[in-house]
Amino acid sequence: MTVTYTYRVADARLGTFSQLLLQWKGSIYKLLYCELLIFVSLYFGISLIYRLILNESQRLMFEKLALYCNSYAELIPVSFVLGFYVTLVVSRWWGQYENIPWPDRIMNLVSSGVDGKDEYGRLLRRTLMRYINLLSVLILRSVSTAVFKRFPSMEHIVTAGLMTPEEHKKFESLNSAHNKFWIPCVWFSNLAVKARNDGRIRDSVLLQGILNEMNTLRTQCGRLYGYDWISIPLVYTQVVTVAVYSFFLACLIGRQFLDPAKEYPGHEMDLYVPIFTFLQFFFYAGWLKVAEQLINPFGEDDDDFETNWLIDRNLQVSLMAVDEMHQDLPTLQKDPYWNESDPQPPYTAATAECKRTSFLGSTFDIRQVKLQKITTGIPFVS
């Protein structure tokens, strides 16, 4: 779903960004082509009616209406309301991205802080991380249609191995009319305290660090829940949408080319095709489409977040970190720069020209001759 093109714009050269205009997936053309075709069809349909069907008196009335629409359409503050709306939507979109739950920090703490190479120690660490991944799945299936389609019921989560049948029974036995995505956090906290009491967590400082990271993830999940619950006020979305489409409804009539023989102001030429009106539609309607695409990034559009990939990745790396990698360290060896005070990693031939001397400050670039002229004869004063 996410369209990544970072590598293609790594260097700002001639034509670098122009090549992106030819991409279809995730492009504005894919989002807007239906609306643009409708707008163009309506425009030329009205133009044909004006030129071929209306009689002289009807054409005169149409021309007065066109002049009226063209003069007052600019009173609609499309740029203002649309610009502010898109800014608000992008801000919410980035806020939702920043609150996507990543288990990397807590898996490091669990891997290093929960001791035991035996089966019980392994079970403790894997269960703790499974609860963290279960927390992520429960909140993501609450806000993401893609994840909900993958896990439409709690039975699917049990089948996927993220929850045991016994845990499922306990989960369902807890009567609450509210979303229960927080339950794995409670299980995690109690299990971590039990591990501390059993001596599997060495001290209370480690326990506090683990619980703090868990609470950080819980906060992020709560914020995602809040973003899903509290939308941008509907009235604002309606105002922006009505402003854009009413402006272009007025343009369908107001931007028609009228008979040049009647010498209406601004209608000295009949070009048939209003190129700049079509471009204006492309920019304004495209701007609105950007907001529509980003207002909920947990859907299934081209640029929405890869939530199912995120679930797969988080489960795999977190279980690996607390199981296979637990106390599995490589042998300590001296590094190649053991006896060097100024290590210089080598460059390849392709990057040799990238080697630079250290920047000491802009004044260090002054030539010695200039420096002598500046400092000669200027003693320190007390």
Secondary structure, DSSP 8 states (H G I E B T S, - for coil): -----TGGGSS--TTHHHHHTT--TT-HHHHHHHHHHHHHHHHHHHHHIIIII--HHHHHHHHHHHHHHHHHHTTS-HHHHHHHHHHHHHHHHHHHHHTS---HHHHHHHHHHB--SSHHHHHHHHHHHHHHHHHHHHHHHHH-HHHHHH--SHHHHHHTTSS-HHHHHHHHHS--SS--TTHHHHHHHHHHHHHHHTTSB--HHHHHHHHHHHHHHHHHHHHHHHHHHS-S-HHHHHHHHHHHHHHHHHHHHHT----GGG--TT-S---SS-HHHHHHHHHHHHHHHHHHHHS-TTSSSTTS--HHHHHHHHHHHHHHHHTTTTT--------TTTT-SS------GGGGGG-------GGGGS-HHHHHHHHTT-----
